């Protein structure tokens, strides 16, 4: 309920700012994958609102599972809300951006955390971009995203700009990996994490280290992240295809995404047997 209220309040910001532009997007997704981490195994509903005020962008976004999720909460209740502010500046073909994001969780024993970020994107073939994220609250981990995209025209500009293809490579620090992932049970087991030897509530830096939780590393045989294996390096890569169809005040698009963990020593909590994922969904974007 708290996440829902905050999202609705953020959505109302644009109404108080007549000079602002705003957009509302609604996504139905087969599952929820974030930075190589599988959060929800079943279908999810993800609404978001964006407010543009000069060079500043305000954003609010939520994730609601549509089925009951193990350690993820009940169906039809938000289990995550993201709130962000960023500043963008264009110099010729270069777009620079920076900002901060707040991550709020409900239905889970996770604590609120926050990140600051900075990025650069170039208006060039394949639209190369680099964004660096730094956690400043819980894990203190660092995540670096390298990406690019290309649109293939389909000869129907009045209907669609074409098929959008994007790809990304994610790199994580040792703190990022230990905070979000478990060790691969097929690899040599690591030592239990501080806080207990149970399975615990895992997969996020907000996990609490109460008795039996096993800490953020998971703990237990094969569940923890060995410190000497959690080194800076490639964690995941992804490829996404999207086809947006133009509407009078926005678009509706279908998309499919493939994500693979590139570090064989890490796995998503509760899904340790998987190292790659496929998700698909549909997004409606309304521009005010």
Kinemage of the C-alpha trace (Angstrom):
@kinemage 1
@onewidth
@group {chain A} dominant
@subgroup {mainchain}
@vectorlist {calphas} color= white
{ca unk a 1} P 0.000 0.000 0.000
{ca unk a 2} L 2.836 2.410 0.839
{ca unk a 3} L 4.402 1.912 -2.609
{ca unk a 4} L 1.038 2.427 -4.301
{ca unk a 5} L 0.429 5.689 -2.446
{ca unk a 6} L 3.895 6.983 -3.316
{ca unk a 7} L 3.459 6.094 -6.981
{ca unk a 8} L 0.102 7.863 -7.127
{ca unk a 9} L 1.561 10.932 -5.414
{ca unk a 10} L 4.435 10.994 -7.923
{ca unk a 11} L 1.948 10.620 -10.762
{ca unk a 12} L 0.148 13.701 -9.465
{ca unk a 13} L 3.267 15.855 -9.591
{ca unk a 14} L 2.807 16.696 -13.247
{ca unk a 15} L -0.672 18.084 -12.552
{ca unk a 16} L 0.876 20.692 -10.266
{ca unk a 17} L 3.440 21.668 -12.898
{ca unk a 18} L 1.673 23.087 -15.965
{ca unk a 19} L 4.964 23.683 -17.769
{ca unk a 20} L 6.016 20.052 -17.407
{ca unk a 21} L 5.673 17.199 -19.876
{ca unk a 22} L 4.697 13.791 -18.562
{ca unk a 23} L 4.366 10.178 -19.648
{ca unk a 24} L 2.648 7.167 -18.147
{ca unk a 25} L 3.706 3.633 -18.997
{ca unk a 26} L 2.074 0.333 -18.076
{ca unk a 27} L 3.857 -2.987 -18.606
{ca unk a 28} L 2.724 -6.590 -18.261
{ca unk a 29} L 5.775 -8.859 -18.105
{ca unk a 30} L 6.157 -12.642 -17.935
{ca unk a 31} L 8.675 -12.278 -15.077
{ca unk a 32} L 10.934 -9.643 -13.518
{ca unk a 33} L 14.685 -9.684 -14.160
{ca unk a 34} L 16.966 -6.860 -13.010
{ca unk a 35} L 20.723 -6.683 -13.658
{ca unk a 36} L 20.856 -10.413 -14.259
{ca unk a 37} L 18.935 -11.094 -11.040
{ca unk a 38} L 15.641 -12.965 -11.295
{ca unk a 39} L 13.281 -11.303 -8.822
{ca unk a 40} L 9.851 -12.735 -9.724
{ca unk a 41} L 9.284 -16.010 -11.549
{ca unk a 42} L 5.684 -15.319 -12.545
{ca unk a 43} L 3.858 -12.554 -14.409
{ca unk a 44} L 4.109 -9.007 -13.073
{ca unk a 45} L 2.401 -5.650 -13.550
{ca unk a 46} L 4.733 -2.635 -13.734
{ca unk a 47} L 3.292 0.902 -13.884
{ca unk a 48} L 5.496 3.963 -14.126
{ca unk a 49} L 5.241 7.722 -14.475
{ca unk a 50} L 7.822 10.198 -15.774
{ca unk a 51} L 7.743 13.971 -15.402
{ca unk a 52} L 10.035 16.190 -17.504
{ca unk a 53} L 10.720 19.626 -16.055
{ca unk a 54} L 13.358 21.427 -18.087
{ca unk a 55} L 16.555 19.399 -17.892
{ca unk a 56} L 15.278 17.432 -14.890
{ca unk a 57} L 13.397 14.134 -14.963
{ca unk a 58} L 11.345 12.752 -12.071
{ca unk a 59} L 10.335 9.118 -12.168
{ca unk a 60} L 8.298 6.636 -10.145
{ca unk a 61} L 7.880 2.938 -10.927
{ca unk a 62} L 6.414 -0.119 -9.222
{ca unk a 63} L 6.474 -3.905 -9.530
{ca unk a 64} L 3.406 -5.981 -8.619
{ca unk a 65} L 3.447 -9.796 -8.917
{ca unk a 66} L 0.237 -11.237 -10.345
{ca unk a 67} L 0.781 -14.587 -8.626
{ca unk a 68} L 2.035 -15.460 -5.145
{ca unk a 69} L 5.848 -15.379 -5.089
{ca unk a 70} L 8.139 -17.284 -2.743
{ca unk a 71} L 9.894 -14.617 -0.641
{ca unk a 72} L 8.423 -12.085 -3.046
{ca unk a 73} L 5.056 -11.357 -1.486
{ca unk a 74} L 1.399 -11.906 -2.249
{ca unk a 75} L -0.260 -11.497 -5.600
{ca unk a 76} L -1.697 -8.079 -6.484
{ca unk a 77} L 0.385 -6.217 -3.904
{ca unk a 78} L 3.384 -4.092 -4.820
{ca unk a 79} L 6.703 -5.529 -3.648
{ca unk a 80} L 8.979 -2.825 -5.049
{ca unk a 81} L 8.872 0.894 -5.778
{ca unk a 82} L 11.630 2.942 -7.426
{ca unk a 83} L 11.774 6.741 -7.247
{ca unk a 84} L 14.381 8.727 -9.140
{ca unk a 85} L 15.527 12.183 -10.149
{ca unk a 86} L 18.014 12.878 -12.910
{ca unk a 87} L 19.560 15.821 -14.737
{ca unk a 88} L 20.297 15.545 -18.461
{ca unk a 89} L 22.445 17.856 -20.541
{ca unk a 90} L 22.968 17.704 -24.312
{ca unk a 91} L 26.222 18.836 -25.936
{ca unk a 92} L 26.104 18.274 -29.653
{ca unk a 93} L 25.739 14.525 -30.125
{ca unk a 94} L 26.628 13.709 -26.529
{ca unk a 95} L 24.012 13.366 -23.784
{ca unk a 96} L 25.288 13.487 -20.203
{ca unk a 97} L 23.096 12.470 -17.273
{ca unk a 98} L 23.357 12.065 -13.539
{ca unk a 99} L 21.025 11.556 -10.628
{ca unk a 100} L 19.879 9.456 -7.709
{ca unk a 101} L 17.373 6.654 -7.124
{ca unk a 102} L 15.567 5.362 -4.042
{ca unk a 103} L 14.445 1.710 -3.873
{ca unk a 104} L 11.586 0.894 -1.494
{ca unk a 105} L 10.446 -2.662 -0.739
{ca unk a 106} L 7.301 -4.057 0.851
{ca unk a 107} L 6.200 -7.613 1.709
{ca unk a 108} L 9.878 -8.480 2.032
{ca unk a 109} L 12.458 -8.196 4.807
{ca unk a 110} L 14.459 -5.723 2.775
{ca unk a 111} L 15.621 -2.295 3.844
{ca unk a 112} L 15.349 0.815 1.710
{ca unk a 113} L 18.503 1.581 -0.243
{ca unk a 114} L 19.669 4.307 -2.616
{ca unk a 115} L 22.037 4.780 -5.538
{ca unk a 116} L 23.646 7.658 -7.357
{ca unk a 117} L 24.423 7.312 -11.041
{ca unk a 118} L 26.092 9.042 -13.975
{ca unk a 119} L 25.978 8.196 -17.656
{ca unk a 120} L 26.867 9.219 -21.167
{ca unk a 121} L 25.178 8.390 -24.480
{ca unk a 122} L 26.398 9.300 -27.963
{ca unk a 123} L 24.195 9.955 -31.011
{ca unk a 124} L 26.187 7.667 -33.298
{ca unk a 125} L 25.768 4.294 -35.001
{ca unk a 126} L 24.534 1.726 -32.422
{ca unk a 127} L 23.855 4.558 -29.910
{ca unk a 128} L 26.629 3.591 -27.472
{ca unk a 129} L 26.048 4.376 -23.790
{ca unk a 130} L 27.773 3.886 -20.435
{ca unk a 131} L 26.142 4.267 -17.002
{ca unk a 132} L 27.767 3.817 -13.585
{ca unk a 133} L 25.606 3.092 -10.512
{ca unk a 134} L 26.910 3.370 -6.945
{ca unk a 135} L 24.958 2.136 -3.917
{ca unk a 136} L 25.305 4.638 -1.067
{ca unk a 137} L 23.190 2.945 1.607
{ca unk a 138} L 23.330 -0.845 2.001
{ca unk a 139} L 25.678 -2.904 -0.199
{ca unk a 140} L 27.987 -0.038 -1.223
{ca unk a 141} L 28.284 -2.015 -4.435
{ca unk a 142} L 29.037 -0.634 -7.898
{ca unk a 143} L 27.372 -1.649 -11.168
{ca unk a 144} L 28.574 -0.568 -14.615
{ca unk a 145} L 26.323 -0.922 -17.662
{ca unk a 146} L 27.589 -0.772 -21.251
{ca unk a 147} L 24.899 -0.752 -23.909
{ca unk a 148} L 23.836 0.085 -27.410
{ca unk a 149} L 20.821 -0.071 -29.680
{ca unk a 150} L 19.769 0.009 -33.320
{ca unk a 151} L 16.426 0.372 -35.110
{ca unk a 152} L 15.668 -1.542 -38.292
{ca unk a 153} L 13.103 0.261 -40.428
{ca unk a 154} L 10.199 -1.825 -41.682
{ca unk a 155} L 9.022 0.508 -44.428
{ca unk a 156} L 5.913 1.666 -42.562
{ca unk a 157} L 6.880 4.947 -40.832
{ca unk a 158} L 3.256 5.923 -40.173
{ca unk a 159} L 2.776 2.739 -38.129
{ca unk a 160} L 6.159 2.086 -36.543
{ca unk a 161} L 9.693 3.417 -36.531
{ca unk a 162} L 10.881 -0.167 -36.858
{ca unk a 163} L 12.210 -3.107 -34.870
{ca unk a 164} L 14.378 -1.942 -31.983
{ca unk a 165} L 17.345 -4.128 -31.011
{ca unk a 166} L 19.308 -3.361 -27.864
{ca unk a 167} L 22.025 -5.132 -25.924
{ca unk a 168} L 23.825 -4.593 -22.635
{ca unk a 169} L 26.811 -5.816 -20.655
{ca unk a 170} L 26.751 -5.486 -16.873
{ca unk a 171} L 29.826 -5.421 -14.634
{ca unk a 172} L 29.619 -5.639 -10.845
{ca unk a 173} L 31.928 -5.048 -7.924
{ca unk a 174} L 32.520 -7.620 -5.197
{ca unk a 175} L 30.087 -5.798 -2.891
{ca unk a 176} L 27.433 -5.783 -5.613
{ca unk a 177} L 27.771 -9.534 -6.186
{ca unk a 178} L 27.821 -10.448 -2.509
{ca unk a 179} L 24.844 -8.214 -1.830
{ca unk a 180} L 22.563 -9.533 -4.559
{ca unk a 181} L 23.554 -13.065 -5.535
{ca unk a 182} L 24.136 -16.515 -4.105
{ca unk a 183} L 27.032 -18.741 -4.993
{ca unk a 184} L 26.586 -21.383 -7.667
{ca unk a 185} L 25.731 -24.664 -5.853
{ca unk a 186} L 27.462 -26.610 -8.638
{ca unk a 187} L 30.722 -24.888 -7.759
{ca unk a 188} L 32.783 -25.461 -4.623
{ca unk a 189} L 30.654 -24.414 -1.603
{ca unk a 190} L 31.634 -21.223 0.125
{ca unk a 191} L 31.616 -20.455 3.837
{ca unk a 192} L 28.349 -19.430 5.511
{ca unk a 193} L 27.706 -15.720 5.550
{ca unk a 194} L 27.648 -13.808 8.811
{ca unk a 195} L 24.329 -13.909 10.599
{ca unk a 196} L 23.403 -17.601 10.514
{ca unk a 197} L 23.404 -20.719 8.424
{ca unk a 198} L 19.875 -20.805 7.042
{ca unk a 199} L 18.623 -20.097 3.547
{ca unk a 200} L 17.486 -16.616 4.453
{ca unk a 201} L 15.787 -13.858 2.524
{ca unk a 202} L 18.215 -13.303 -0.275
{ca unk a 203} L 18.977 -11.616 -3.503
{ca unk a 204} L 18.976 -8.017 -2.382
{ca unk a 205} L 21.224 -5.759 -0.319
{ca unk a 206} L 18.285 -5.013 1.964
{ca unk a 207} L 18.206 -8.605 3.308
{ca unk a 208} L 18.438 -8.648 7.102
{ca unk a 209} L 20.917 -10.796 8.997
{ca unk a 210} L 18.626 -12.201 11.648
{ca unk a 211} L 18.955 -15.689 13.121
{ca unk a 212} L 18.855 -18.311 10.409
{ca unk a 213} L 18.845 -15.748 7.613
{ca unk a 214} L 22.385 -16.503 6.521
{ca unk a 215} L 22.995 -12.834 5.804
{ca unk a 216} L 22.922 -11.300 2.369
{ca unk a 217} L 25.214 -14.035 1.085
{ca unk a 218} L 22.732 -16.763 1.783
{ca unk a 219} L 24.908 -18.866 4.048
{ca unk a 220} L 24.925 -22.629 4.184
{ca unk a 221} L 26.534 -25.123 1.896
{ca unk a 222} L 26.772 -23.699 -1.600
{ca unk a 223} L 24.584 -20.734 -0.665
{ca unk a 224} L 27.173 -18.144 0.284
{ca unk a 225} L 29.351 -16.058 -1.967
{ca unk a 226} L 33.037 -16.867 -1.347
{ca unk a 227} L 34.806 -13.551 -0.811
{ca unk a 228} L 37.733 -14.449 -3.057
{ca unk a 229} L 35.348 -15.326 -5.905
{ca unk a 230} L 33.381 -12.100 -5.717
{ca unk a 231} L 35.752 -9.977 -7.779
{ca unk a 232} L 35.053 -7.049 -10.101
{ca unk a 233} L 33.966 -8.417 -13.454
{ca unk a 234} L 31.268 -9.184 -15.985
{ca unk a 235} L 28.059 -10.328 -14.319
{ca unk a 236} L 25.410 -10.437 -17.052
{ca unk a 237} L 24.542 -9.647 -20.624
{ca unk a 238} L 21.182 -9.122 -22.294
{ca unk a 239} L 19.571 -8.774 -25.713
{ca unk a 240} L 16.144 -7.229 -26.231
{ca unk a 241} L 13.833 -6.948 -29.256
{ca unk a 242} L 10.952 -4.484 -29.234
{ca unk a 243} L 8.374 -3.434 -31.819
{ca unk a 244} L 6.553 -0.184 -30.928
{ca unk a 245} L 3.315 0.653 -32.735
{ca unk a 246} L 2.395 4.315 -32.946
{ca unk a 247} L -0.806 5.610 -31.350
{ca unk a 248} L -2.236 9.167 -31.364
{ca unk a 249} L -0.634 9.998 -27.979
{ca unk a 250} L 1.949 7.307 -27.436
{ca unk a 251} L 2.851 3.769 -28.389
{ca unk a 252} L 2.061 0.162 -27.613
{ca unk a 253} L 4.904 -2.298 -27.973
{ca unk a 254} L 5.645 -5.975 -27.585
{ca unk a 255} L 9.079 -7.105 -26.491
{ca unk a 256} L 11.159 -10.169 -25.725
{ca unk a 257} L 14.429 -10.272 -23.776
{ca unk a 258} L 17.156 -12.829 -23.198
{ca unk a 259} L 19.406 -12.463 -20.127
{ca unk a 260} L 22.369 -14.618 -19.161
{ca unk a 261} L 24.607 -14.579 -16.123
{ca unk a 262} L 28.190 -14.312 -17.328
{ca unk a 263} L 29.857 -15.138 -13.993
{ca unk a 264} L 29.624 -18.878 -13.352
{ca unk a 265} L 30.130 -18.350 -9.606
{ca unk a 266} L 26.866 -16.450 -9.014
{ca unk a 267} L 23.185 -17.378 -9.231
{ca unk a 268} L 19.882 -15.677 -8.433
{ca unk a 269} L 18.543 -16.623 -4.989
{ca unk a 270} L 15.741 -19.231 -5.179
{ca unk a 271} L 16.711 -19.927 -8.798
{ca unk a 272} L 20.228 -21.315 -8.354
{ca unk a 273} L 19.701 -23.916 -11.084
{ca unk a 274} L 19.293 -21.225 -13.765
{ca unk a 275} L 21.950 -19.133 -15.452
{ca unk a 276} L 19.833 -17.668 -18.242
{ca unk a 277} L 16.309 -16.304 -18.524
{ca unk a 278} L 13.783 -15.281 -21.155
{ca unk a 279} L 11.059 -12.726 -20.541
{ca unk a 280} L 8.428 -11.172 -22.755
{ca unk a 281} L 5.711 -8.625 -22.355
{ca unk a 282} L 3.788 -5.623 -23.605
{ca unk a 283} L 4.042 -1.919 -22.739
{ca unk a 284} L 1.582 0.907 -23.280
{ca unk a 285} L 3.117 4.395 -23.238
{ca unk a 286} L 0.881 7.448 -22.961
{ca unk a 287} L 2.446 10.884 -23.492
{ca unk a 288} L 0.692 13.953 -22.088
